[in-house]
Amino acid sequence: MDKKRVLYVTQEMNPYTTISEISSIVKQLAPFTQGKGMEVRVLMPKYGSINERRHRLHEVVRLSGMNIIVDDDDYPLIIKVASLPGARLQVYFLDNEEFFKRKFVFDDENEQPFEDNQERMVFFCKGVIETVKKFGWPPDIIHCHGWMTSLIPFYLKKVYQNEPIFESSTIIYSAYDNNYEEKFTEKFFEIAAINQLETEDLADFNDGGKVKLLQGGMKYADAIVKGEEKLSKEVVTQLESLDVPILESFPEEELNDGMFEFYRGLLEPVS
């Protein structure tokens, strides 16, 4: 029997970034899952704050060279890779000078969110999917972590639904509260309408003109993980209305085993 393949898509991961609890969660989960006999890869943005020499990143020429269209402009996508220290696990980094060269991650030196965070998000989400296509590596599970990944379940269901490489993929979305969407504008619905989409297709991300990333990400996932115990009331209400498997949040010491059993249940459903 072939090894099951798990793709982690994350906005952050220790030791490359340590922004929130997501960094340590993915750092913990990915090597553990691989150690359990699954084939694991990780995709994340290559922020300017990541020291390429220290972490031994190098470009993957065969994967680089694509252009990703965001708001009618072409942006080159460069793919870099590093081995996670202490694990035989490949972490792939999506890089672009326009979006990720800066030394700060989501906020500028005045601790204000970058005005182009919505464009950066669209670039990353579309870039991830195009990179996996180029891998030729069909994932059994795609596990998304962080607000920057919120469009991936939607894109896979609405834009890439006929791509053979994703036909057997189960999409898991870990729900974490965030406040970055508060700075998003209505232009988000235009720039996120990639390929043949219309702004109306993003209605599940739209609440009276306000962008709701968690709302949209959860709507299109095949399964959901409560990434943190305390989620907003509106998120909890939506969770209660969804008919998909939902995993409650775990204490850190129980996270690995609990998540692995969740994966197994999704991969081998009881008949």
PABAMAR-682847 format. One record per residue: residue in one letter; x, y, z of N, C-alpha, C in turn. Coordinates in steps of 0.05 Angstrom, whole numbers, padded with zeros to 5 digits, always signed. Layout:
% residues N
AXYZXYZXYZ/...
//
This chain:
% residues 271
M+00017-00024+00000+00000+00000+00000+00018+00025+00000/D+00012+00044-00018+00027+00068-00019+00024+00085+00006/K+00045+00100+00012+00044+00118+00035+00023+00140+00029/K+00008+00147+00050-00010+00170+00047+00006+00196+00048/R-00004+00215+00033+00011+00240+00031-00004+00263+00044/V+00010+00277+00062-00002+00300+00076+00013+00325+00069/L-00001+00345+00059+00010+00371+00052+00001+00391+00073/Y+00020+00403+00087+00014+00425+00105+00019+00451+00090/V-00002+00468+00089+00001+00495+00078-00003+00514+00102/T+00018+00530+00107+00017+00546+00131+00029+00574+00126/Q+00019+00593+00140+00031+00620+00138+00056+00623+00154/E+00062+00603+00171+00085+00606+00189+00093+00579+00200/M+00119+00576+00207+00129+00552+00219+00155+00557+00233/N+00157+00547+00257+00182+00548+00272+00202+00528+00259/P+00227+00533+00255+00243+00555+00265+00245+00579+00246/Y+00230+00578+00224+00233+00599+00204+00218+00625+00212/T+00195+00621+00224+00179+00644+00235+00167+00636+00261/T+00164+00654+00279+00151+00649+00305+00132+00671+00312/I+00111+00673+00296+00092+00695+00298+00070+00689+00318/S+00059+00665+00317+00037+00657+00334+00039+00628+00341/E+00019+00617+00354+00019+00589+00361+00020+00570+00337/I+00011+00581+00314+00011+00565+00289+00040+00555+00283/S+00059+00572+00288+00087+00565+00282+00096+00539+00297/S+00089+00537+00322+00097+00513+00338+00079+00489+00332/I+00053+00495+00326+00035+00472+00320+00044+00457+00295/V+00050+00472+00274+00059+00459+00249+00086+00446+00252/K+00104+00459+00267+00131+00447+00272+00128+00421+00287/Q+00108+00419+00304+00104+00395+00320+00091+00373+00303/L+00070+00381+00288+00054+00361+00274+00068+00348+00250/A+00082+00365+00234+00092+00355+00209+00112+00332+00213/P+00133+00334+00230+00152+00312+00234+00138+00288+00247/F+00119+00293+00265+00105+00271+00278+00090+00254+00258/T+00075+00268+00240+00059+00254+00220+00077+00238+00201/Q+00100+00250+00194+00118+00235+00177+00130+00211+00191/G+00135+00214+00217+00145+00192+00233+00125+00169+00236/K+00100+00175+00231+00079+00154+00232+00075+00140+00205/G+00094+00145+00187+00093+00130+00162+00079+00145+00139/M+00072+00170+00142+00060+00185+00120+00082+00202+00107/E+00077+00208+00081+00096+00225+00067+00086+00254+00070/V+00104+00272+00079+00096+00299+00087+00112+00319+00072/R+00099+00341+00063+00112+00364+00053+00098+00389+00065/V+00113+00411+00067+00103+00435+00078+00108+00458+00058/L+00088+00475+00054+00090+00499+00038+00084+00523+00055/M+00101+00544+00053+00097+00569+00067+00109+00592+00052/P+00102+00617+00059+00115+00640+00046+00144+00643+00054/K+00160+00654+00036+00188+00660+00042+00190+00690+00049/Y+00185+00696+00074+00187+00724+00083+00216+00733+00083/G+00219+00760+00080+00246+00771+00080+00260+00768+00107/S+00245+00763+00128+00257+00759+00154+00271+00732+00157/I+00266+00714+00139+00278+00687+00140+00306+00688+00129/N+00325+00680+00145+00354+00680+00137+00360+00655+00120/E+00364+00660+00094+00367+00637+00076+00393+00622+00081/R+00414+00636+00089+00439+00622+00094+00437+00605+00119/R+00427+00617+00140+00425+00602+00165+00407+00577+00162/H+00386+00580+00148+00367+00557+00145+00372+00540+00120/R+00393+00547+00106+00401+00531+00083+00380+00528+00061/L+00368+00550+00054+00348+00550+00032+00363+00551+00006/H+00352+00537-00014+00362+00540-00041+00339+00538-00061/E+00343+00550-00084+00321+00551-00103+00318+00524-00117/V+00292+00517-00122+00286+00493-00137+00279+00502-00165/V+00299+00500-00182+00297+00513-00209+00274+00500-00225/R+00270+00474-00222+00250+00460-00238+00221+00469-00231/L+00218+00480-00206+00192+00489-00197+00188+00519-00201/S+00210+00534-00202+00208+00563-00206+00202+00570-00234/G+00196+00595-00239+00192+00605-00266+00163+00609-00274/M+00144+00601-00256+00116+00607-00262+00110+00636-00256/N+00089+00647-00269+00079+00673-00262+00051+00670-00250/I+00045+00684-00229+00019+00683-00217+00005+00710-00222/I-00019+00709-00232-00033+00734-00238-00049+00742-00213/V-00045+00767-00205-00060+00779-00183-00069+00806-00192/D-00096+00810-00193-00107+00836-00201-00096+00845-00228/D-00095+00826-00247-00087+00831-00275-00057+00836-00278/D-00041+00834-00257-00012+00836-00260+00001+00809-00256/D+00023+00805-00271+00039+00780-00268+00061+00783-00247/Y+00063+00764-00230+00084+00764-00210+00099+00738-00211/P+00126+00738-00215+00142+00714-00216+00141+00699-00189/L+00138+00672-00191+00138+00655-00167+00165+00640-00167/I+00179+00644-00145+00204+00629-00141+00200+00609-00118/I+00209+00585-00122+00206+00564-00102+00233+00557-00090/K+00235+00558-00064+00259+00550-00050+00253+00527-00031/V+00273+00513-00022+00268+00490-00005+00290+00488+00016/A+00283+00477+00039+00302+00471+00061+00293+00446+00074/S+00311+00432+00087+00305+00409+00104+00300+00419+00133/L+00278+00410+00144+00272+00418+00172+00293+00405+00190/P+00306+00421+00207+00327+00411+00225+00316+00388+00242/G+00331+00367+00243+00324+00344+00260+00303+00325+00248/A+00296+00331+00223+00275+00314+00210+00282+00312+00180/R+00276+00289+00168+00280+00286+00139+00254+00295+00125/L+00250+00321+00126+00225+00333+00117+00231+00358+00101/Q+00219+00360+00078+00223+00383+00061+00203+00405+00066/V+00213+00429+00070+00196+00453+00072+00201+00470+00047/Y+00179+00476+00032+00181+00492+00008+00171+00520+00013/F+00186+00540+00003+00180+00568+00008+00172+00581-00018/L+00150+00596-00018+00141+00611-00041+00151+00640-00038/D+00166+00648-00058+00179+00674-00056+00172+00692-00080/N+00170+00718-00074+00166+00738-00095+00176+00764-00084/E+00192+00778-00100+00205+00803-00090+00185+00824-00082/E+00164+00826-00097+00144+00847-00092+00129+00842-00066/F+00123+00817-00060+00106+00811-00037+00121+00803-00012/F+00144+00791-00015+00157+00778+00009+00185+00787+00015/K+00196+00806-00001+00223+00814+00004+00227+00830+00030/R+00206+00844+00038+00207+00862+00061+00215+00846+00087/K+00226+00861+00106+00237+00848+00130+00216+00842+00151/F+00192+00853+00147+00170+00847+00166+00150+00828+00153/V+00134+00815+00169+00117+00794+00159+00089+00804+00151/F+00073+00812+00170+00046+00822+00163+00042+00851+00169/D+00059+00862+00187+00056+00890+00196+00082+00905+00189/D+00079+00931+00184+00103+00948+00178+00117+00956+00204/E+00137+00973+00201+00153+00981+00225+00137+00996+00245/N+00114+01007+00237+00096+01021+00255+00074+01003+00266/E+00077+00977+00262+00058+00957+00271+00030+00960+00259/Q+00030+00970+00235+00005+00972+00219+00005+00951+00197/P-00017+00937+00193-00018+00916+00172-00011+00928+00145/F+00004+00913+00130+00011+00921+00102-00015+00924+00086/E-00015+00946+00070-00039+00951+00054-00044+00929+00033/D-00023+00915+00025-00026+00895+00004-00028+00867+00015/N-00035+00864+00041-00037+00837+00052-00057+00820+00036/Q-00078+00833+00026-00098+00817+00011-00087+00807-00016/E-00070+00823-00029-00057+00814-00053-00037+00792-00047/R-00022+00795-00026-00002+00775-00017-00016+00749-00012/M-00039+00750+00000-00054+00725+00006-00063+00711-00019/V-00074+00726-00038-00083+00714-00063-00060+00701-00078/F-00038+00716-00079-00013+00705-00092-00005+00679-00079/F-00004+00679-00053+00005+00654-00039-00014+00631-00044/C-00040+00635-00041-00060+00613-00044-00059+00602-00072/K-00060+00619-00092-00059+00609-00119-00032+00596-00125/G-00010+00608-00115+00017+00598-00119+00020+00570-00107/V+00008+00565-00084+00010+00539-00071-00002+00518-00089/I-00026+00523-00099-00040+00503-00115-00025+00498-00141/E-00015+00519-00154+00000+00515-00179+00026+00500-00173/T+00039+00505-00150+00063+00490-00143+00058+00461-00139/V+00036+00454-00126+00030+00426-00121+00024+00412-00148/K+00011+00426-00166+00007+00415-00193+00034+00409-00206/K+00053+00427-00203+00079+00423-00215+00095+00401-00202/F+00091+00398-00176+00103+00375-00161+00096+00348-00175/G+00070+00347-00184+00060+00321-00193+00058+00302-00169/W+00049+00312-00147+00049+00298-00121+00020+00301-00109/P+00003+00281-00115-00025+00284-00106-00028+00280-00076/P-00036+00301-00061-00039+00298-00032-00065+00284-00024/D-00064+00266-00005-00088+00254+00006-00102+00273+00025/I-00085+00288+00040-00095+00309+00058-00081+00335+00053/I-00096+00356+00052-00085+00383+00050-00094+00398+00076/H-00076+00404+00093-00083+00416+00119-00074+00445+00120/C-00093+00464+00120-00087+00492+00118-00087+00505+00146/H-00066+00521+00151-00063+00535+00177-00059+00565+00172/G-00077+00581+00184-00073+00610+00184-00090+00624+00164/W-00096+00650+00169-00114+00665+00152-00104+00667+00124/M-00077+00667+00120-00066+00669+00093-00073+00645+00075/T-00083+00623+00087-00090+00599+00071-00120+00597+00066/S-00136+00616+00075-00165+00614+00076-00178+00610+00048/L-00165+00619+00027-00177+00617+00000-00172+00589-00012/I-00153+00574-00001-00146+00549-00013-00169+00529-00015/P-00185+00524+00007-00208+00506+00003-00227+00515-00018/F-00232+00541-00019-00250+00552-00039-00240+00549-00067/Y-00214+00556-00072-00203+00552-00098-00203+00523-00107/L-00197+00505-00089-00196+00477-00097-00224+00467-00105/K-00245+00478-00092-00272+00469-00098-00285+00483-00122/K-00275+00508-00127-00288+00524-00148-00272+00529-00173/V-00245+00528-00171-00229+00534-00194-00214+00509-00204/Y-00205+00492-00185-00188+00469-00192-00203+00443-00187/Q-00229+00444-00187-00245+00420-00181-00241+00397-00201/N-00232+00404-00225-00228+00383-00245-00199+00375-00249/E-00181+00384-00231-00153+00377-00233-00150+00349-00221/P-00140+00330-00237-00137+00302-00227-00119+00300-00202/I-00100+00318-00199-00081+00315-00177-00095+00320-00150/F-00118+00334-00150-00132+00340-00125-00157+00323-00122/E-00163+00304-00140-00189+00291-00140-00193+00274-00115/S-00172+00265-00102-00175+00248-00078-00167+00263-00053/S-00162+00289-00055-00153+00305-00032-00175+00312-00013/T-00170+00308+00013-00188+00317+00034-00176+00343+00045/I-00192+00364+00046-00182+00390+00054-00190+00396+00083/I-00170+00399+00100-00175+00406+00128-00167+00436+00132/Y-00184+00450+00146-00179+00478+00152-00178+00482+00182/S-00155+00491+00192-00153+00497+00221-00162+00525+00226/A-00182+00529+00243-00194+00555+00248-00180+00569+00271/Y-00168+00592+00265-00156+00609+00285-00168+00637+00281/D-00175+00650+00303-00184+00678+00301-00161+00696+00291/N-00168+00716+00276-00148+00736+00267-00161+00763+00264/N-00145+00784+00262-00156+00810+00258-00146+00824+00233/Y-00132+00809+00216-00121+00821+00192-00142+00828+00172/E-00163+00812+00171-00184+00817+00151-00198+00844+00156/E-00196+00854+00180-00209+00880+00186-00198+00902+00169/K-00174+00899+00159-00161+00920+00142-00165+00914+00112/F-00178+00891+00106-00183+00885+00078-00206+00903+00068/T-00205+00909+00042-00225+00926+00030-00243+00909+00011/E-00263+00923+00000-00281+00908-00018-00266+00900-00044/K-00243+00912-00048-00227+00904-00072-00218+00875-00069/F-00218+00864-00045-00210+00836-00041-00227+00818-00059/F-00253+00824-00061-00270+00806-00076-00264+00806-00106/E-00252+00828-00115-00243+00830-00143-00217+00814-00147/I-00197+00819-00130-00171+00807-00135-00172+00777-00128/A-00190+00769-00110-00192+00740-00104-00207+00724-00125/A-00221+00739-00143-00237+00725-00164-00218+00718-00187/I-00202+00697-00182-00182+00689-00202-00195+00673-00224/N-00179+00670-00246-00188+00653-00269-00215+00663-00279/Q-00235+00645-00279-00261+00653-00290-00282+00660-00268/L-00272+00664-00244-00291+00671-00222-00302+00700-00225/E-00325+00704-00213-00336+00731-00211-00336+00739-00181/T-00339+00764-00175-00338+00773-00147-00361+00760-00132/E-00384+00754-00145-00406+00742-00132-00400+00713-00122/D-00380+00701-00135-00373+00674-00127-00360+00673-00099/L-00351+00696-00090-00339+00698-00063-00358+00707-00042/A-00384+00702-00047-00405+00711-00028-00401+00700+00000/D-00389+00676+00002-00386+00664+00029-00363+00677+00045/F-00348+00694+00032-00327+00710+00046-00337+00738+00052/N-00362+00744+00044-00372+00771+00044-00395+00773+00064/D-00392+00790+00084-00413+00795+00104-00419+00825+00104/G-00438+00833+00087-00445+00862+00086-00422+00879+00076/G-00405+00868+00058-00382+00884+00048-00357+00880+00064/K-00359+00867+00087-00336+00861+00103-00325+00833+00096/V-00299+00831+00095-00286+00805+00089-00285+00787+00113/K-00294+00762+00110-00294+00743+00132-00279+00718+00123/L-00253+00717+00129-00236+00695+00119-00243+00668+00131/L-00247+00668+00158-00254+00643+00171-00280+00632+00161/Q-00299+00649+00157-00326+00641+00147-00323+00627+00121/G-00308+00638+00102-00304+00626+00076-00287+00602+00076/G-00266+00602+00092-00248+00579+00094-00262+00554+00104/M-00278+00558+00125-00293+00536+00137-00314+00525+00119/K-00327+00543+00104-00349+00535+00086-00341+00514+00065/Y-00316+00516+00056-00308+00498+00033-00289+00476+00042/A-00284+00473+00068-00267+00452+00077-00283+00426+00080/D-00268+00403+00077-00281+00377+00082-00281+00369+00111/A-00264+00382+00126-00262+00377+00155-00249+00402+00168/I-00255+00406+00193-00246+00430+00207-00233+00423+00234/V-00212+00436+00240-00199+00434+00266-00202+00460+00281/K-00211+00459+00305-00211+00484+00322-00182+00489+00331/G-00169+00507+00317-00141+00512+00322-00135+00523+00350/E-00155+00536+00361-00152+00547+00388-00179+00543+00403/E-00177+00542+00429-00201+00536+00445-00221+00558+00444/K-00212+00583+00445-00230+00606+00446-00232+00619+00419/L-00254+00612+00405-00260+00625+00379-00283+00644+00383/S-00286+00663+00365-00308+00682+00368-00335+00669+00366/K-00355+00682+00377-00382+00671+00379-00393+00665+00351/E-00387+00683+00332-00398+00679+00305-00385+00655+00291/V-00359+00650+00297-00346+00627+00286-00357+00601+00298/V-00361+00601+00324-00373+00578+00337-00401+00572+00326/T-00417+00593+00322-00444+00589+00311-00443+00577+00283/Q-00424+00586+00266-00421+00574+00240-00412+00545+00241/L-00394+00539+00259-00384+00512+00262-00408+00493+00269/E-00426+00503+00285-00448+00486+00294-00467+00480+00270/S-00466+00497+00250-00484+00494+00227-00473+00477+00205/L-00447+00469+00207-00434+00455+00185-00436+00425+00190/D-00439+00410+00168-00442+00381+00169-00416+00368+00159/V-00394+00374+00173-00368+00362+00166-00355+00353+00192/P-00336+00334+00191-00321+00327+00215-00307+00351+00227/I-00310+00354+00254-00297+00376+00268-00281+00365+00291/L-00255+00373+00292-00238+00364+00314-00235+00387+00334/E-00241+00381+00359-00238+00401+00380-00208+00407+00385/S-00203+00430+00397-00175+00437+00403-00164+00419+00425/F-00138+00414+00424-00124+00396+00442-00103+00411+00458/P-00098+00402+00483-00074+00412+00497-00050+00404+00480/E-00028+00419+00482-00005+00414+00465+00006+00386+00467/E+00005+00375+00491+00017+00348+00495+00000+00326+00483/E-00025+00332+00476-00043+00312+00463-00047+00317+00434/L-00036+00339+00424-00041+00348+00397-00034+00327+00376/N-00010+00317+00377+00000+00299+00356-00018+00274+00353/D-00022+00260+00375-00038+00236+00373-00067+00242+00365/G-00078+00263+00376-00106+00270+00369-00109+00277+00339/M-00090+00292+00329-00092+00299+00301-00087+00275+00282/F-00068+00258+00290-00063+00235+00273-00087+00217+00272/E-00101+00213+00294-00125+00196+00293-00147+00209+00276/F-00148+00236+00277-00167+00250+00260-00161+00245+00230/Y-00135+00247+00223-00127+00241+00196-00135+00212+00188/R-00129+00193+00205-00136+00165+00199-00165+00162+00195/G-00181+00175+00211-00210+00173+00208-00220+00184+00182/L-00207+00205+00172-00215+00217+00147-00205+00200+00123/L-00182+00187+00126-00171+00171+00105-00183+00143+00103/E-00192+00133+00126-00204+00106+00128-00231+00107+00141/P-00250+00120+00129-00277+00123+00142-00289+00096+00147/V-00304+00095+00169-00317+00070+00177-00340+00065+00158/S-00341+00041+00147-00362+00035+00127-00388+00027+00141/
//
